[in-house]
Structures are given as C-alpha cells and as structure tokens.
C-alpha cells in the first residue's frame, strides 16, 4: 500500500479547498467581526438589496444584511450539519453493514433486511411528513435526521466488502483457529474496509451539506440559524430571482458546489487507494498499456 | 448468504451438463424474484404502518384538530362519513388501537385517503390523481434521458481513460454533480426566464388554454416543461457518467476485453457488448435508486418552477399543514418507488445470472 495519496493533483486541490472551508467554519465568524468589522445579522438600512460595492463586497440582502458576512457565518452552519450528518450516517452504516457481511446467516439477513428497507423508503417525503408534525427543529436535529435516513447505501457497500473479506483464506484460517469474532472483525476485516469507510464519509459529507440546503430550501430548518441553505431559501422567498438580486443566492450555492467538488476530488484519491484497478487510469499507465496492446495486436492485424 | 453455499455454487454449476444448469438457474431466479416480492410486500406494509403510527404518536389529538380545522374551513358540520374517515386515518383516542388499525387498512383498501383540509371537500385521492401525470411526464422522461446520456458519455470517457477528453470532462462533471440542484434551477430560471424571457416563469401549461390533447395545448406543455426538464437532465447526467466511467475503466483492463480485441471483433462491438455491458450492472442498481429519488428531485423542481405535480402538491400541503394530503402523497410515492424497484430487480436478474446465486 505504498501509494502516496498526495501525489495526485486532484486530491491536493480537494484537500486545500476543503481545509479552507473547515477553517472558515471554525474561525470565520471571529474573522468577520474583528477583522472585517461586519455582523451577519445587522441590518444596514442605508443599503437594502444593494449590489456588490466597496462597503459590501458581495452586496446586501433585502433586509440590508451583508452577504459576505452571511456566507462566512453560513459556512459554520452548513459544515456543522455536513460533518455531524456524515458522522452519524457513517457510524450507522459501519454498525449495520460490517456485521451483516461478516456474520451472514440470520443476523446477516436481518441486518440486510433493515438496510434494504431504509434503501427503498423514499426519505424526503418521509422527512416531510415528520417535519410537518414536528415544528421548528435545530441544526443538530436536522443533521441527525439526515444521518439516520442516509446510511443505507453505505451499509450495503460495506456488507458486500465485509462479506468478500471474511470469506478470504486468511480470515477463514484465523476463524478455524478459534479467534474471537470481535477480534477478527476489528483486526482482520475492518482494516480492509477503511478506504471504503473514508470514501463513504466524504460522500456523506457532500450528501449532508446538500440535504441540509435542500431541506432548508423546502422550509424544513432552524429559522434562527444561518447556513448556505437558509440563505438560498430566504432569497427564494423574497423573490430574489425575479428581482435580479443574483449576489444573494449565487455565493452560497457556489460554496456548496466547491465543498462538494473538493470532497469528490479527495474521494477519487481514496477510491484509487481502495481499488487499485482505478489507479491504472493515470495517463502514463494508459499510454503504456496502449503501447503494449498495440504490440500484442500487431501480428494479428498484419 | 452463508460461506458454504458461496463456495459450493461454482462447483455445482460446472459439474452438470449445460441444459441442467440452465434449468436450475431459471428455477433459482424464480425463487429469487419471489423472495424479492415478499420483501417489497413487507416494505409496503411498513410504510402503511408508519403512516398509521406517526399521527398517533404525536402529542395531542390530530384527528380532533383536523376535524376542527375542516369545520372552520367549510363553515358547517361534517357529514358522518367524513368524520369516520378522518378518525380512521388519524386516530380516535377512545377506540381500541387494533380495531383502528383494521379500520385503517379497510379504508386504504378502498383507496380512501381522506379529504383535503385546504380544498375541502375534495378527496385526497382526486388531488393526487390530478398531479400524478405531470410528475410522471416531467421526471420520468428526464430521468431516462439523463441515464442514457450519462451512461453513453461515461463509456466514452472510461474507454479512453487518461486521454484529454477524460481529463477535461471528468473533473467538470464532478463539479456539476456537486452543485445543488435547486440552485441550478434558480439560476436557469433567472437567466432564461427572467433576463432573456425565453421561457415562462411558472406553471406547467398555458392557463388560458383548456386541458386537452389538441396541438396548441401540447405545445404549451412542451414550452413550459422545457426549462425544468433541461435543469433535471443537466444536474443528473454527471453522476451517471462518473459511475459508468469508473466501471468502464475497471472492465477495459479485463482479459476478456483484450481477447475480444485480439479476435478482431469490431471496436464498437467490443466496447458495447464486452466492456460496457459488464460495466452496466451497478448502473442499474443506481437506476432503481434514482427512481426512488424521482419524487425527491421532482419536489425541488416543481417548487422552483411551480410545476403542478405531486411534489408541488406535497409542498403546499406542508406549508398549509394539510395532513391528509401529506400522508396520501407519502403513501403514493412509497408505492411507486417499491414497484419501480421490483421491476429493476427483475431486469437485473435477467442481465446478470450471478445475482440469482447470491440473493
């Protein structure tokens, strides 16, 4: 496994962008208030729905709030839901998927049944019905809902992988030697799944950031919190689109897209780590295999 | 699957004559599908039961609140049949829970989903039936188009992995698939609807025309649907393409592809029948899941464009707390998803004999 994940340009770029947004989420609000001297919630009556200017680099909203300050503050809300949702989802998919694949039999069938059930239930309408009854939820609750309803795909992948690993000889031999199941799972099976789990986490991060934005857009959100999703929702509600206030809804959407792209690019590297076949997709190798193939086919064509 | 059958299956398949194997496989696929059918029946039952339980778990008495609201909206006391129907769907604290459950199932069996609060006394089933064709038309066609387009492009990119085409298109689609859908829709509405004025800003058809099958009306449906459809395809094909690209990269390196080339088969045949066909399988699982997401996607599309489908119906029901409509839509959506998945499973069995062995 001597494969340097940072030797890949895509991955490096992804790590830098994602790192930037993590820092923004951690220190952004402090930065806006002390360095920029802005407040995401303050209403500047003299500049309402103002386009970008020196005073407000990204313009202001319909309520005279600074869009730049809101985007920075929103990073915290969105990244928080993204990370918490991804953690909840990944933990559940590991807890369900790995034993399902390792044990098989009745345990495996039961867990697999649960996974399939969550996989086919249409999540969004279900969350809708729930949200209709539960009113005014906080960001923690939203992250949990996203995680709890979003683990099934990952669990299915992990089940398949855990099944294949536990049927390999080295695990079978250890099992026959009387090694305990717990030890086998943690020391023999799990290490082979880290790549999949990491890529699942990154996928979950994108998914949760997008899901939060989507739910906020539908009005299922914490109205007091600022996130990229609530910003776009506020813009939509005040008909920003039909009044041409593009600076209000373009930046938060771009941020979501950047976070998503960064996580996906890192995922490429992780995938190549977990699935060596993909590594052959690098340009150099492609050229070499093409040359070999030509050489192999040459007598045939001649 | 237990470890022992997994090890034994190939041996059995290899030992018998071909005809016996084929017959055995057929029987196995029949059993596999029966088991899946059983699963979907249980899933449907879970959804129905969830719909029954959620209002009864909520604090207060939802059915009393709904009846109250209905009497306020209509300004008269409700007919006894409506009362019974509401209490059947949302609970009557005085009744035995088991009897309620039986009554609830009986109501559903008669397609009685209650009446809308906002559009009293229109039955929920009627509202759903009005919205359904619009959603099926818009989201059904665009999902299929995005799938075909993305898969074809994915084969092209994966077949030539490492070339310039792949190096440009792959990161670009990564970015596109990370863009939130509703945001793309907002931008499209702003650019093509508001700034350029090429497309109408809201609705599914020209409200001045009667709903019919005459050419003028169909033209207006196409005109109103073009922008929402384009946004769905635009944001969905990238995901299909990436998945197909990665799978194609994996199969292109397999020996049987090299052998097929060495045999001198035409490049198109090798590409589609050998590499692509084998790379396709995960795409079909994904397609089944996408059909599950059809209404999720439609929800956002229909809200941005005020398109008169199921998603918009659900959205307005949520805003006005029209519980009967919300729950009716949830049931409908769940059932379509389950049926779509069952169909996808059958196709999958037909395409890949190996799934029958595993189950």
HADDOCK unambig.tbl for C-alpha pairs under 7 A between the chains (distance, minus, plus):
assign (segid A and resid 104 and name CA) (segid B and resid 1 and name CA) 5.79 0.50 0.50
assign (segid A and resid 104 and name CA) (segid B and resid 2 and name CA) 5.50 0.50 0.50
assign (segid A and resid 105 and name CA) (segid B and resid 1 and name CA) 6.45 0.50 0.50
assign (segid A and resid 105 and name CA) (segid B and resid 2 and name CA) 5.81 0.50 0.50
assign (segid A and resid 117 and name CA) (segid B and resid 43 and name CA) 6.10 0.50 0.50
assign (segid A and resid 120 and name CA) (segid B and resid 292 and name CA) 6.77 0.50 0.50
assign (segid A and resid 120 and name CA) (segid B and resid 337 and name CA) 6.91 0.50 0.50
assign (segid A and resid 120 and name CA) (segid B and resid 338 and name CA) 6.59 0.50 0.50
assign (segid A and resid 121 and name CA) (segid B and resid 334 and name CA) 6.34 0.50 0.50
assign (segid A and resid 122 and name CA) (segid B and resid 292 and name CA) 6.05 0.50 0.50
assign (segid A and resid 122 and name CA) (segid B and resid 334 and name CA) 5.97 0.50 0.50
assign (segid A and resid 124 and name CA) (segid B and resid 296 and name CA) 5.85 0.50 0.50
assign (segid A and resid 125 and name CA) (segid B and resid 330 and name CA) 5.70 0.50 0.50
assign (segid A and resid 126 and name CA) (segid B and resid 330 and name CA) 6.63 0.50 0.50
assign (segid A and resid 129 and name CA) (segid B and resid 326 and name CA) 6.23 0.50 0.50
assign (segid A and resid 129 and name CA) (segid B and resid 327 and name CA) 6.75 0.50 0.50
assign (segid A and resid 132 and name CA) (segid B and resid 318 and name CA) 5.96 0.50 0.50
assign (segid A and resid 132 and name CA) (segid B and resid 321 and name CA) 6.57 0.50 0.50
assign (segid A and resid 167 and name CA) (segid B and resid 3 and name CA) 6.66 0.50 0.50
assign (segid A and resid 210 and name CA) (segid B and resid 180 and name CA) 6.13 0.50 0.50
assign (segid A and resid 241 and name CA) (segid B and resid 186 and name CA) 6.80 0.50 0.50
assign (segid A and resid 241 and name CA) (segid B and resid 190 and name CA) 5.37 0.50 0.50
assign (segid A and resid 242 and name CA) (segid B and resid 190 and name CA) 6.52 0.50 0.50
assign (segid A and resid 242 and name CA) (segid B and resid 194 and name CA) 6.18 0.50 0.50
assign (segid A and resid 253 and name CA) (segid B and resid 180 and name CA) 6.86 0.50 0.50
assign (segid A and resid 253 and name CA) (segid B and resid 183 and name CA) 6.12 0.50 0.50
assign (segid A and resid 256 and name CA) (segid B and resid 179 and name CA) 6.71 0.50 0.50
assign (segid A and resid 257 and name CA) (segid B and resid 175 and name CA) 6.69 0.50 0.50
assign (segid A and resid 257 and name CA) (segid B and resid 178 and name CA) 4.91 0.50 0.50
assign (segid A and resid 257 and name CA) (segid B and resid 179 and name CA) 4.34 0.50 0.50
assign (segid A and resid 257 and name CA) (segid B and resid 180 and name CA) 6.75 0.50 0.50
assign (segid A and resid 260 and name CA) (segid B and resid 178 and name CA) 4.74 0.50 0.50
assign (segid A and resid 261 and name CA) (segid B and resid 174 and name CA) 6.10 0.50 0.50
assign (segid A and resid 261 and name CA) (segid B and resid 175 and name CA) 5.07 0.50 0.50
assign (segid A and resid 261 and name CA) (segid B and resid 178 and name CA) 5.57 0.50 0.50
assign (segid A and resid 264 and name CA) (segid B and resid 174 and name CA) 6.83 0.50 0.50
assign (segid A and resid 277 and name CA) (segid B and resid 250 and name CA) 6.05 0.50 0.50
assign (segid A and resid 278 and name CA) (segid B and resid 249 and name CA) 6.71 0.50 0.50
assign (segid A and resid 278 and name CA) (segid B and resid 250 and name CA) 6.44 0.50 0.50
assign (segid A and resid 281 and name CA) (segid B and resid 161 and name CA) 5.50 0.50 0.50
assign (segid A and resid 281 and name CA) (segid B and resid 162 and name CA) 5.69 0.50 0.50
assign (segid A and resid 281 and name CA) (segid B and resid 249 and name CA) 6.84 0.50 0.50
assign (segid A and resid 282 and name CA) (segid B and resid 162 and name CA) 5.52 0.50 0.50
assign (segid A and resid 283 and name CA) (segid B and resid 162 and name CA) 4.21 0.50 0.50
assign (segid A and resid 283 and name CA) (segid B and resid 163 and name CA) 6.73 0.50 0.50
assign (segid A and resid 286 and name CA) (segid B and resid 161 and name CA) 6.96 0.50 0.50
assign (segid A and resid 286 and name CA) (segid B and resid 162 and name CA) 5.93 0.50 0.50
assign (segid A and resid 297 and name CA) (segid B and resid 262 and name CA) 5.97 0.50 0.50
